[in-house]
Amino acid sequence: LQALKRKPDLFLCSNLDVKAVFQCGVLSLKFPEAPTVKASCGFFTELLPRCGEIAPVGQVVHEDGKALLQAVLEGIGGQASRSLMDHFAEILFALNKHCFSLLSVW
């Protein structure tokens, strides 16, 4: 998360598998440990605003964003601790703000 804040062009590196990083983040949203879930939520709230400016991020969000939305809704639906709801809400807000056309399709 800190790396993404300080150096958002990290996702432009040719040897970075953005899809794998995204999928790891989605899986981390389902972990039982609150600090891991909180960090994953923070990762997505920093990543999603960049989907329009960094093509590899936009492509992965377009292809795999539905899995992110599903993980968020499962967390809100009871899989995650109630203390994490604000963090999941931040992801929904970022999806609504930066990926609205995709969100409405999903």
BABA-425345 format. One record per residue (C-alpha): residue in one letter; x, y, z; chain. Coordinates in pm, 1 decimal. Example, Ala and Ser with C-alpha at 12.3 -4.5 7.8 and 13.67 -1.06 7.14 Angstrom:
BEGIN
+---------+----------+----------+----------+--------+
| residuo |       c1 |       c2 |       c3 | cadena |
+---------+----------+----------+----------+--------+
|       A |   1230.0 |   -450.0 |    780.0 |      A |
|       S |   1367.0 |   -106.0 |    714.0 |      A |
+---------+----------+----------+----------+--------+
This chain:
BEGIN
+---------+----------+----------+----------+--------+
| residuo |       c1 |       c2 |       c3 | cadena |
+---------+----------+----------+----------+--------+
|       L |      0.0 |      0.0 |      0.0 |      A |
|       Q |    274.4 |    244.0 |     91.0 |      A |
|       A |    462.4 |    156.0 |   -227.6 |      A |
|       L |    154.1 |    228.5 |   -434.1 |      A |
|       K |    103.8 |    565.8 |   -264.2 |      A |
|       R |    464.1 |    671.0 |   -314.3 |      A |
|       K |    521.6 |    526.5 |   -660.0 |      A |
|       P |    195.9 |    464.5 |   -850.2 |      A |
|       D |    386.0 |    402.7 |  -1173.6 |      A |
|       L |    506.5 |     79.7 |  -1012.7 |      A |
|       F |    227.4 |    -84.8 |  -1209.6 |      A |
|       L |    392.6 |     18.1 |  -1535.6 |      A |
|       C |    690.2 |   -213.4 |  -1478.5 |      A |
|       S |    702.3 |   -464.0 |  -1760.5 |      A |
|       N |    790.7 |   -756.0 |  -1534.5 |      A |
|       L |    505.1 |   -696.4 |  -1286.1 |      A |
|       D |    208.1 |   -930.2 |  -1316.6 |      A |
|       V |    -67.3 |   -681.3 |  -1231.0 |      A |
|       K |   -333.2 |   -949.8 |  -1262.3 |      A |
|       A |   -159.7 |  -1167.8 |  -1001.9 |      A |
|       V |   -122.2 |   -875.0 |   -761.2 |      A |
|       F |   -490.4 |   -790.0 |   -807.6 |      A |
|       Q |   -600.0 |  -1150.5 |   -749.4 |      A |
|       C |   -384.1 |  -1174.7 |   -436.5 |      A |
|       G |   -555.0 |   -861.7 |   -309.1 |      A |
|       V |   -898.2 |  -1010.8 |   -372.9 |      A |
|       L |   -801.4 |  -1331.1 |   -191.0 |      A |
|       S |   -665.2 |  -1128.0 |     99.7 |      A |
|       L |  -1007.0 |   -967.0 |    146.6 |      A |
|       K |  -1132.7 |  -1309.9 |    254.0 |      A |
|       F |   -866.2 |  -1372.8 |    519.7 |      A |
|       P |   -980.6 |  -1410.3 |    881.2 |      A |
|       E |   -716.4 |  -1166.2 |   1010.6 |      A |
|       A |   -852.2 |   -811.5 |   1034.1 |      A |
|       P |   -517.2 |   -636.1 |    973.8 |      A |
|       T |   -471.6 |   -828.2 |    646.9 |      A |
|       V |   -821.6 |   -740.5 |    527.7 |      A |
|       K |   -774.8 |   -377.5 |    628.6 |      A |
|       A |   -447.4 |   -357.1 |    434.2 |      A |
|       S |   -610.4 |   -517.8 |    130.3 |      A |
|       C |   -895.3 |   -269.3 |    141.4 |      A |
|       G |   -642.3 |     13.2 |    157.0 |      A |
|       F |   -462.0 |   -133.4 |   -142.0 |      A |
|       F |   -778.5 |   -127.7 |   -351.9 |      A |
|       T |   -879.6 |    221.1 |   -243.1 |      A |
|       E |   -539.2 |    340.3 |   -370.2 |      A |
|       L |   -543.8 |    123.4 |   -682.7 |      A |
|       L |   -892.6 |    190.4 |   -819.3 |      A |
|       P |   -847.1 |    566.0 |   -875.7 |      A |
|       R |   -559.2 |    478.1 |  -1109.1 |      A |
|       C |   -756.5 |    248.5 |  -1338.6 |      A |
|       G |   -809.1 |    533.8 |  -1585.0 |      A |
|       E |   -450.0 |    655.2 |  -1594.5 |      A |
|       I |   -252.4 |    329.4 |  -1581.4 |      A |
|       A |   -357.6 |     97.7 |  -1864.7 |      A |
|       P |   -251.2 |   -235.3 |  -1704.9 |      A |
|       V |   -453.9 |   -150.3 |  -1393.7 |      A |
|       G |   -756.4 |    -51.7 |  -1600.7 |      A |
|       Q |   -737.7 |   -374.5 |  -1796.8 |      A |
|       V |   -720.7 |   -590.8 |  -1484.1 |      A |
|       V |  -1008.1 |   -402.3 |  -1320.2 |      A |
|       H |  -1211.3 |   -447.0 |  -1639.1 |      A |
|       E |  -1138.5 |   -820.7 |  -1651.3 |      A |
|       D |  -1139.6 |   -911.7 |  -1280.4 |      A |
|       G |  -1330.2 |   -632.9 |  -1109.0 |      A |
|       K |  -1638.3 |   -848.4 |  -1074.7 |      A |
|       A |  -1441.0 |  -1083.8 |   -846.8 |      A |
|       L |  -1340.8 |   -782.6 |   -635.1 |      A |
|       L |  -1700.8 |   -667.9 |   -607.9 |      A |
|       Q |  -1811.0 |  -1018.7 |   -512.8 |      A |
|       A |  -1545.2 |  -1042.2 |   -239.6 |      A |
|       V |  -1648.0 |   -702.5 |   -102.1 |      A |
|       L |  -2016.0 |   -794.5 |    -96.4 |      A |
|       E |  -1939.0 |  -1127.9 |     70.0 |      A |
|       G |  -1738.6 |   -945.9 |    335.6 |      A |
|       I |  -2019.2 |   -698.2 |    396.1 |      A |
|       G |  -2269.8 |   -983.7 |    392.1 |      A |
|       G |  -2119.5 |  -1140.2 |    701.6 |      A |
|       Q |  -1791.0 |  -1304.7 |    609.2 |      A |
|       A |  -1585.2 |  -1020.9 |    761.2 |      A |
|       S |  -1585.3 |   -861.1 |   1102.7 |      A |
|       R |  -1823.6 |   -569.4 |   1151.5 |      A |
|       S |  -1526.5 |   -351.9 |   1246.9 |      A |
|       L |  -1410.1 |   -373.0 |    883.7 |      A |
|       M |  -1728.2 |   -245.7 |    720.6 |      A |
|       D |  -1595.4 |    108.7 |    673.3 |      A |
|       H |  -1298.2 |    -31.7 |    484.4 |      A |
|       F |  -1519.6 |   -236.9 |    252.5 |      A |
|       A |  -1738.8 |     69.4 |    202.2 |      A |
|       E |  -1429.9 |    261.7 |     86.0 |      A |
|       I |  -1378.5 |      4.2 |   -190.9 |      A |
|       L |  -1742.4 |     34.1 |   -297.0 |      A |
|       F |  -1707.6 |    411.8 |   -300.1 |      A |
|       A |  -1391.9 |    389.9 |   -513.6 |      A |
|       L |  -1560.7 |    148.0 |   -754.7 |      A |
|       N |  -1861.1 |    377.6 |   -782.5 |      A |
|       K |  -1646.4 |    685.6 |   -835.3 |      A |
|       H |  -1380.5 |    548.8 |  -1070.7 |      A |
|       C |  -1539.4 |    244.9 |  -1237.9 |      A |
|       F |  -1907.7 |    333.4 |  -1246.4 |      A |
|       S |  -1983.2 |    196.3 |  -1592.6 |      A |
|       L |  -1826.3 |   -137.6 |  -1502.6 |      A |
|       L |  -1989.6 |   -145.5 |  -1160.2 |      A |
|       S |  -2334.4 |   -107.1 |  -1311.6 |      A |
|       V |  -2264.5 |   -400.4 |  -1549.3 |      A |
|       W |  -2136.8 |   -627.5 |  -1272.2 |      A |
+---------+----------+----------+----------+--------+
